[in-house]
Amino acid sequence: MKIIFLISILFYTVGAFAQPLSGTYTVGGDTPDYPSVANAVNELNSFGVGDGGVEFLIRDGEYNVTFELNATGTAGNPVVFRSESGNPESVILGSVVSDDIVTLNGAAYFTFSDLTIRVTGSNSYSSIQIGEASHHIYINNCILEGSTGSLTAYAGSVIYASSTTANQNCTDIYIQNSIFRNGSYGFCADMSGVTSDSIIVSNCEFENQYAGGIFMKDLFAPSADANRIRTSAKRQHRLQWHFVG
């Protein structure tokens, strides 16, 4: 009887946690739902997004983390990562080693708000890398810091969105009210074939990129509006467009 009872408890415990995530969860600080960003991401990738979507409120502090997101939200079930305080300077996601900090692979309906996302070192890495088939990605009021140094590779952009397959292009990327620092480019969208739509960068500041502020290639009717781009790098192109539409 004792063995049966213990097995029943085990199955109940696993079943109780193996549910899609929905609602609001705290990350870090005192008595959080998740002690770290990595813990929250692991459960999100494992269990997916539940009804109404999920919001992670990250408490003030510096988090040593790199992570990949492959969960998929929807318009009605979005995923939000934001600082609990609303101050992007108070929550820093970064790593002590050179690497991409946030990687989105086929991710959909993700919002990042009120965060600092920081790359360490001078190699070609990104604060956010947006991979093939990702769509409806929203970035608002963030401080995004890329690699330092004389970088020209697209992969060294602060935010790098790319695809090598036309039917897997990223679409619906909306970035606003954010600060981009360092990197080869601030924002780089390098697609394959002109099928990528609704990529919009607005009201952002770009500082100290080596190759260029904004680079967009093979996009349909992109928009870059009311941005400020400034640098001391001699080879920097402020804005480059390569698109049809």
C-alpha positions in Angstrom: 0.0 0.0 0.0 2.8 2.4 0.8 4.5 1.8 -2.6 1.2 2.4 -4.4 0.6 5.6 -2.4 4.1 6.9 -3.3 3.6 6.1 -6.9 0.3 7.9 -6.9 1.9 11.0 -5.4 4.7 10.9 -8.0 2.3 10.8 -10.9 0.2 13.6 -9.4 3.2 15.8 -8.9 4.6 15.3 -12.4 1.1 15.9 -13.9 0.5 19.0 -11.8 3.6 20.7 -13.3 3.5 19.3 -16.8 0.8 21.8 -17.9 1.1 24.6 -20.5 2.1 27.8 -18.7 -0.5 30.5 -18.3 -0.9 33.6 -16.1 1.8 35.7 -14.5 5.0 34.4 -12.9 7.8 36.2 -11.0 11.4 35.5 -11.7 14.3 36.1 -9.2 14.3 38.0 -6.0 12.5 36.8 -2.8 10.1 33.9 -3.0 9.8 33.9 -6.8 7.8 31.4 -8.9 11.1 30.8 -10.7 14.5 31.4 -9.1 16.2 32.2 -12.5 15.4 33.1 -16.0 16.9 29.8 -17.1 14.4 27.9 -15.0 11.5 29.9 -16.5 12.7 29.3 -20.0 13.2 25.6 -19.5 9.6 25.1 -18.3 8.2 27.3 -21.1 10.1 25.3 -23.8 9.1 22.0 -22.2 5.4 22.6 -21.5 4.4 25.3 -23.9 1.9 28.2 -23.7 -1.5 27.8 -22.1 -4.8 29.7 -22.4 -4.5 33.4 -22.2 -0.7 33.3 -22.6 2.0 33.8 -20.0 3.9 36.7 -18.6 7.2 36.6 -16.7 8.0 39.5 -14.4 11.7 39.6 -13.9 12.8 41.2 -10.7 15.7 43.7 -10.4 19.2 42.2 -10.7 21.8 40.9 -13.1 21.2 37.5 -14.6 24.0 35.4 -16.1 22.1 33.6 -18.8 21.9 32.7 -22.5 18.8 30.9 -23.7 17.0 29.7 -26.8 13.2 30.0 -27.1 11.3 27.6 -29.3 7.9 27.7 -27.8 5.1 29.2 -29.9 2.5 31.6 -28.7 -0.6 32.9 -30.6 -2.3 36.3 -30.8 -4.6 35.2 -28.0 -1.9 33.3 -26.0 1.2 35.6 -26.2 4.5 35.3 -24.2 5.9 38.3 -22.4 9.2 38.8 -20.6 9.5 42.2 -18.9 11.0 43.8 -15.8 8.7 43.9 -12.8 9.9 47.4 -12.0 9.4 48.7 -15.5 13.0 50.1 -15.5 15.2 48.5 -18.2 18.3 49.6 -16.3 17.4 47.5 -13.3 17.1 44.1 -15.0 20.2 43.0 -17.0 20.3 39.7 -19.0 23.8 38.8 -20.1 26.6 36.3 -19.9 30.2 36.2 -18.6 31.2 34.5 -21.9 30.8 35.7 -25.4 27.6 34.3 -26.9 24.2 35.2 -28.3 22.0 36.1 -25.3 18.5 35.4 -26.6 17.9 33.1 -29.6 14.5 32.7 -31.1 13.9 29.7 -33.3 10.5 29.6 -35.0 9.2 31.5 -32.0 5.9 33.4 -32.3 4.1 36.2 -30.4 6.9 37.1 -28.0 7.3 40.4 -26.3 10.4 41.7 -24.5 9.9 44.9 -22.6 11.8 47.1 -20.1 14.9 45.0 -20.1 18.7 45.4 -20.7 20.1 42.6 -22.8 23.9 42.7 -23.0 26.6 40.9 -25.0 30.0 40.5 -23.5 33.3 40.7 -25.5 34.3 41.7 -29.0 33.2 38.6 -31.0 30.3 38.6 -33.4 27.3 37.8 -31.2 23.9 39.4 -30.8 21.8 40.4 -27.8 18.8 38.9 -29.7 19.1 36.6 -32.6 15.8 36.0 -34.5 15.9 32.8 -36.5 14.0 31.3 -39.4 10.1 31.2 -39.3 9.9 33.5 -36.2 7.1 36.0 -36.3 5.2 38.6 -34.3 8.2 39.6 -32.2 7.8 42.8 -30.2 10.6 44.6 -28.5 9.8 47.8 -26.5 11.7 50.1 -24.2 14.8 47.9 -24.0 18.5 48.7 -23.8 20.3 46.4 -26.2 24.1 46.2 -26.1 26.1 44.3 -28.7 29.7 43.3 -29.1 32.5 45.9 -29.1 35.2 46.2 -31.6 35.6 46.7 -35.4 32.9 44.3 -36.5 31.3 44.1 -40.0 29.6 40.7 -40.0 25.9 40.6 -39.9 26.0 38.1 -37.1 27.6 40.7 -34.9 24.5 43.0 -35.1 22.8 43.9 -31.8 19.6 42.3 -33.1 20.1 40.0 -36.0 17.1 38.6 -37.9 18.0 36.2 -40.7 16.8 33.4 -43.0 18.3 31.4 -45.8 15.0 30.0 -47.1 12.3 32.3 -48.6 9.3 30.4 -47.1 11.0 30.5 -43.7 11.6 34.3 -43.5 10.9 36.2 -40.3 7.9 38.5 -40.4 6.1 40.9 -38.2 9.0 42.2 -36.1 8.2 45.4 -34.2 10.9 47.3 -32.4 10.3 50.6 -30.7 11.5 53.1 -28.0 14.7 51.1 -27.5 18.4 51.9 -27.3 21.0 50.0 -29.4 24.6 50.2 -28.4 27.7 48.8 -30.2 27.7 45.8 -32.6 28.5 45.7 -36.3 24.9 46.9 -37.1 22.3 48.0 -34.6 19.5 46.1 -36.4 20.1 43.8 -39.3 17.4 41.9 -41.2 19.0 39.6 -43.8 16.2 37.6 -45.5 16.1 35.3 -48.6 13.7 36.5 -51.3 11.3 39.3 -50.9 8.6 37.6 -48.8 9.3 39.2 -45.4 6.7 41.7 -44.4 6.0 44.1 -41.5 9.4 44.7 -40.1 9.2 48.1 -38.3 11.8 50.0 -36.3 10.7 53.2 -34.8 11.6 55.8 -32.2 14.9 54.0 -31.4 18.4 55.4 -30.7 21.5 53.7 -32.3 24.9 54.4 -30.8 28.4 53.5 -31.8 27.8 50.8 -34.4 30.9 50.1 -36.5 29.3 49.1 -39.9 25.9 50.7 -39.8 22.9 51.6 -37.7 20.1 49.8 -39.6 20.6 47.2 -42.5 17.6 45.6 -44.2 17.9 43.2 -47.1 15.2 41.4 -49.2 12.2 42.8 -47.4 8.8 43.9 -48.6 8.0 47.5 -47.5 10.0 47.7 -44.3 9.8 50.8 -42.1 12.4 52.8 -40.2 10.8 55.9 -38.7 11.9 58.6 -36.2 15.1 56.8 -35.3 18.3 58.6 -34.2 21.6 57.1 -35.4 25.0 58.5 -34.2 28.5 57.1 -34.2 32.2 58.1 -34.3 33.1 55.1 -36.5 34.4 56.4 -39.9 33.1 53.5 -42.0 29.6 53.6 -40.6 26.6 53.7 -42.9 23.7 55.1 -41.0 20.9 53.3 -42.9 21.1 50.8 -45.7 18.1 49.4 -47.7 18.2 46.4 -50.1 14.6 45.5 -50.7 11.7 45.4 -53.2 8.3 46.7 -52.4 
